[in-house]
Amino acid sequence: MQDNRKTVYWNANILTGADGKTTNIYFNALPKGRYRIVIEGWSENGSLLHSAYSYMNK
């Protein structure tokens, strides 16, 4: 069965440490290939945050 989901993991409550970094772990059962992670949110002062990363599932 093919998995056609656009969103594999969603967490609406990710907080960073004092250094501005965070670690999140999720299970990825998708087939081998390149995948894109998009992170969007707001800072404490209301600024929009956006980052995108790609990774290879081997």
C-alpha positions in Angstrom: 0.0 0.0 0.0 1.4 3.4 -1.0 1.6 6.1 1.6 0.5 9.4 0.1 0.4 11.6 3.2 1.8 15.1 2.8 2.3 15.4 6.6 4.2 12.6 8.4 4.7 14.2 11.8 2.9 17.2 13.4 3.7 18.7 16.8 2.0 22.1 17.6 3.9 22.5 20.9 7.7 22.4 20.2 9.7 24.6 22.6 13.4 25.5 22.4 16.0 25.7 25.1 17.8 28.9 26.1 20.2 28.3 23.1 17.2 28.4 20.7 17.6 24.7 19.7 15.3 21.7 20.1 15.4 18.0 19.3 12.4 16.0 18.0 12.3 12.3 17.2 9.6 10.7 15.0 9.1 7.4 13.3 9.5 7.4 9.5 8.3 4.2 7.7 8.4 5.8 4.3 10.4 4.2 1.5 13.9 5.1 0.7 14.3 8.6 -0.9 14.8 12.3 -0.2 12.3 14.0 2.1 11.7 17.6 3.1 11.1 18.9 6.6 9.4 22.3 7.0 9.3 24.0 10.3 7.0 27.0 10.8 5.9 28.8 13.9 6.1 32.1 15.9 8.7 33.4 18.2 7.8 34.7 21.7 7.6 38.3 20.3 5.3 37.2 17.4 7.8 37.0 14.6 7.1 34.4 11.9 9.7 31.5 11.8 10.3 29.3 8.8 13.0 26.7 8.1 13.2 23.9 5.6 15.6 21.0 5.5 16.0 17.9 3.3 17.2 14.5 4.3 17.8 11.1 2.7 16.0 8.0 4.1 18.4 5.1 3.2 
